Amino acid sequence: YQSHCTKSIGDGLGRQCFKKSEVECLIRLFHSLVERANVRLNNFGLDRNAFRAILHSVFGMTDDMLMNRVFFAFDKDNDNCINAKEWVKGLSVFLRGTFEEKLKFCFEVYYLNGDGYISQEEIFDMLKNSLHQQSSEEETDEGIRELVDITLKKMDYDNDGKISFADFEKAVKEDKLLLEVFGPCLPEAKVECQQLKLVKGTF
């Protein structure tokens, strides 16, 4: 079954950055994680909680809001479940994507309401989420509003009060530090397939 699954997933992936043997490894890991997560078999895949546990344990992510957003960026068919194809395709970009692919991925994570733009409210919420522990709420809100204004001045090239993908792409190409400006949503270091195999016992 898994070898048939690997072939059908490989055929449907298009451009991706893993060798066939690595895709096989990732699919084996996927099935192992699904079994360990006790997911219902009639919706075969990783639900949000299981996927967040992987982001935390394997990739060291701790931000609840951003882990939820990464889940939705992987879940292309919006069925609230990561299937094997979405798992391999998502990890291909997540771990070994080109700069352009990572740019698109980060933008998808950051525009929360699905309209294709990062709004002032979304910028505020993400920055507040990142800074919430550093000072009192009143001081934080005032400081964040100033940061939102600064961010828009730097990234909103067409001055429409929100950040389009074209705005985001232009800003990040001018300053690559802006790629994860609203919070970390990519792994800090690449995790190769062999390393992923070693962490199966974590779950």
Salt bridges, closest charged atoms under 4 A:
ASP11 OD2 - LYS7 NZ 3.03
GLU22 OE2 - ARG96 NH2 2.80
ASP64 OD1 - ARG52 NH2 3.02
GLU101 OE1 - ARG15 NH2 2.63
GLU108 OE1 - LYS76 NZ 2.74
GLU137 OE2 - LYS128 NZ 3.41
ASP141 OD1 - LYS128 NZ 3.20
GLU169 OE2 - LYS173 NZ 3.38
GLU192 OE1 - ARG96 NH2 2.28
